[in-house]
Amino acid sequence: MHNKVMIIDDKVVITGSYNFSENAEANDENLLIFESAALAGAYDKYFNALFAAISEDRGKLPPA
């Protein structure tokens, strides 16, 4: 999984190749900022589906 996205206030989506870390400041990265409630809703739905799938799988994995 290599998704990099922020959903802010259910209307702003920030996504791109930029890693949200201090190391990324020295790299060539891209970043897109969208202000769209519809797009934020689509990203939120996608995130929630991934989170639900991962949460279900975690219950099936042996403890670390």
MODELLER restraints for C-alpha pairs under 7 A, 6 or more apart:
rsr = mdl.restraints
at = mdl.atoms
rsr.add(forms.Gaussian(group=physical.xy_distance, feature=features.Distance(at['CA:4:A'], at['CA:15:A']), mean=5.70, stdev=0.5))
rsr.add(forms.Gaussian(group=physical.xy_distance, feature=features.Distance(at['CA:4:A'], at['CA:16:A']), mean=6.38, stdev=0.5))
rsr.add(forms.Gaussian(group=physical.xy_distance, feature=features.Distance(at['CA:4:A'], at['CA:17:A']), mean=6.92, stdev=0.5))
rsr.add(forms.Gaussian(group=physical.xy_distance, feature=features.Distance(at['CA:4:A'], at['CA:19:A']), mean=6.85, stdev=0.5))
rsr.add(forms.Gaussian(group=physical.xy_distance, feature=features.Distance(at['CA:5:A'], at['CA:13:A']), mean=6.91, stdev=0.5))
rsr.add(forms.Gaussian(group=physical.xy_distance, feature=features.Distance(at['CA:5:A'], at['CA:14:A']), mean=5.50, stdev=0.5))
rsr.add(forms.Gaussian(group=physical.xy_distance, feature=features.Distance(at['CA:5:A'], at['CA:15:A']), mean=4.41, stdev=0.5))
rsr.add(forms.Gaussian(group=physical.xy_distance, feature=features.Distance(at['CA:6:A'], at['CA:13:A']), mean=5.69, stdev=0.5))
rsr.add(forms.Gaussian(group=physical.xy_distance, feature=features.Distance(at['CA:6:A'], at['CA:14:A']), mean=5.06, stdev=0.5))
rsr.add(forms.Gaussian(group=physical.xy_distance, feature=features.Distance(at['CA:6:A'], at['CA:15:A']), mean=6.55, stdev=0.5))
rsr.add(forms.Gaussian(group=physical.xy_distance, feature=features.Distance(at['CA:7:A'], at['CA:13:A']), mean=4.76, stdev=0.5))
rsr.add(forms.Gaussian(group=physical.xy_distance, feature=features.Distance(at['CA:7:A'], at['CA:14:A']), mean=6.62, stdev=0.5))
rsr.add(forms.Gaussian(group=physical.xy_distance, feature=features.Distance(at['CA:7:A'], at['CA:40:A']), mean=6.20, stdev=0.5))
rsr.add(forms.Gaussian(group=physical.xy_distance, feature=features.Distance(at['CA:10:A'], at['CA:37:A']), mean=5.99, stdev=0.5))
rsr.add(forms.Gaussian(group=physical.xy_distance, feature=features.Distance(at['CA:10:A'], at['CA:40:A']), mean=5.65, stdev=0.5))
rsr.add(forms.Gaussian(group=physical.xy_distance, feature=features.Distance(at['CA:10:A'], at['CA:41:A']), mean=6.74, stdev=0.5))
rsr.add(forms.Gaussian(group=physical.xy_distance, feature=features.Distance(at['CA:11:A'], at['CA:35:A']), mean=5.62, stdev=0.5))
rsr.add(forms.Gaussian(group=physical.xy_distance, feature=features.Distance(at['CA:11:A'], at['CA:36:A']), mean=5.09, stdev=0.5))
rsr.add(forms.Gaussian(group=physical.xy_distance, feature=features.Distance(at['CA:11:A'], at['CA:37:A']), mean=4.06, stdev=0.5))
rsr.add(forms.Gaussian(group=physical.xy_distance, feature=features.Distance(at['CA:11:A'], at['CA:40:A']), mean=5.30, stdev=0.5))
rsr.add(forms.Gaussian(group=physical.xy_distance, feature=features.Distance(at['CA:12:A'], at['CA:34:A']), mean=5.63, stdev=0.5))
rsr.add(forms.Gaussian(group=physical.xy_distance, feature=features.Distance(at['CA:12:A'], at['CA:35:A']), mean=4.46, stdev=0.5))
rsr.add(forms.Gaussian(group=physical.xy_distance, feature=features.Distance(at['CA:12:A'], at['CA:36:A']), mean=6.07, stdev=0.5))
rsr.add(forms.Gaussian(group=physical.xy_distance, feature=features.Distance(at['CA:12:A'], at['CA:40:A']), mean=6.18, stdev=0.5))
rsr.add(forms.Gaussian(group=physical.xy_distance, feature=features.Distance(at['CA:13:A'], at['CA:33:A']), mean=5.76, stdev=0.5))
rsr.add(forms.Gaussian(group=physical.xy_distance, feature=features.Distance(at['CA:13:A'], at['CA:34:A']), mean=5.12, stdev=0.5))
rsr.add(forms.Gaussian(group=physical.xy_distance, feature=features.Distance(at['CA:13:A'], at['CA:35:A']), mean=6.44, stdev=0.5))
rsr.add(forms.Gaussian(group=physical.xy_distance, feature=features.Distance(at['CA:13:A'], at['CA:40:A']), mean=5.72, stdev=0.5))
rsr.add(forms.Gaussian(group=physical.xy_distance, feature=features.Distance(at['CA:14:A'], at['CA:31:A']), mean=6.91, stdev=0.5))
rsr.add(forms.Gaussian(group=physical.xy_distance, feature=features.Distance(at['CA:14:A'], at['CA:32:A']), mean=5.66, stdev=0.5))
rsr.add(forms.Gaussian(group=physical.xy_distance, feature=features.Distance(at['CA:14:A'], at['CA:33:A']), mean=4.57, stdev=0.5))
rsr.add(forms.Gaussian(group=physical.xy_distance, feature=features.Distance(at['CA:14:A'], at['CA:34:A']), mean=6.48, stdev=0.5))
rsr.add(forms.Gaussian(group=physical.xy_distance, feature=features.Distance(at['CA:15:A'], at['CA:31:A']), mean=5.73, stdev=0.5))
rsr.add(forms.Gaussian(group=physical.xy_distance, feature=features.Distance(at['CA:15:A'], at['CA:32:A']), mean=5.34, stdev=0.5))
rsr.add(forms.Gaussian(group=physical.xy_distance, feature=features.Distance(at['CA:15:A'], at['CA:33:A']), mean=6.68, stdev=0.5))
rsr.add(forms.Gaussian(group=physical.xy_distance, feature=features.Distance(at['CA:16:A'], at['CA:30:A']), mean=5.47, stdev=0.5))
rsr.add(forms.Gaussian(group=physical.xy_distance, feature=features.Distance(at['CA:16:A'], at['CA:31:A']), mean=4.48, stdev=0.5))
rsr.add(forms.Gaussian(group=physical.xy_distance, feature=features.Distance(at['CA:16:A'], at['CA:32:A']), mean=5.78, stdev=0.5))
rsr.add(forms.Gaussian(group=physical.xy_distance, feature=features.Distance(at['CA:17:A'], at['CA:29:A']), mean=5.54, stdev=0.5))
rsr.add(forms.Gaussian(group=physical.xy_distance, feature=features.Distance(at['CA:17:A'], at['CA:30:A']), mean=5.36, stdev=0.5))
rsr.add(forms.Gaussian(group=physical.xy_distance, feature=features.Distance(at['CA:17:A'], at['CA:31:A']), mean=6.48, stdev=0.5))
rsr.add(forms.Gaussian(group=physical.xy_distance, feature=features.Distance(at['CA:18:A'], at['CA:24:A']), mean=6.44, stdev=0.5))
rsr.add(forms.Gaussian(group=physical.xy_distance, feature=features.Distance(at['CA:18:A'], at['CA:29:A']), mean=5.04, stdev=0.5))
rsr.add(forms.Gaussian(group=physical.xy_distance, feature=features.Distance(at['CA:18:A'], at['CA:30:A']), mean=5.75, stdev=0.5))
rsr.add(forms.Gaussian(group=physical.xy_distance, feature=features.Distance(at['CA:18:A'], at['CA:31:A']), mean=6.03, stdev=0.5))
